[in-house]
Structure formats: structure tokens, C-alpha cells
Amino acid sequence: MAKVNPMDLTHKINHSLPTKLSDIINCLLPELSPKESECLYWIANGHPYAIIAKRMNISERTIKFHVNNCVTKLDGNNVYELKMII
């Protein structure tokens, strides 16, 4: 994973004015799609896939797909590592 300059993060947060925590995640981790960021937010808060799927109005299989993409894009080995990133 590439090193990130903290000043760049501050600049991104101050200028994009996110309204949700998933938007902040997306701002800090721009390689993630908005849906992937939202899934990561719910995962980090301990919600199971079934509940996340209901909240986002998509299938549980799609949640697993987004989470898998997050793991791949963030060079993780599994979802538990992603929880530690957030």
C-alpha cells in the first residue's frame, strides 16, 4: 500500500465536505467505489452481511462482492484486516 501524506488527507477532507462516514472513507481511500466504501463502513461497525444488504437494498452476494473488492484493492488478506484499517 502506498504511503499517504497526512497533509493530502487533510486537504481532501476539508475540500470535499463529506456528509457521511462512508464519504470520508471514500475520500481517504479513493480507489474504492462509493458502494465499496459504504460496505466497508458497515463492516467496520460490526454489521453482518445480511443486515448490510437490507440497509443498502442489495443482495448479500453483492455485499460479499464489494467486500472482496475492498480486500483486493487495499491489499488485505481478509475482511478482518480491513476492520483494523478503519
Number of C-alpha atoms within 10 A of each C-alpha: 7 5 5 10 8 9 9 11 15 11 10 15 16 10 9 11 11 15 8 11 13 19 20 20 21 21 19 17 16 12 13 19 15 15 17 22 25 24 25 27 22 20 20 16 11 11 14 12 19 14 12 21 19 11 10 14 9 12 14 17 12 14 23 17 14 20 23 17 15 23 19 12 13 17 12 15 11 13 17 12 13 18 15 8 10 11
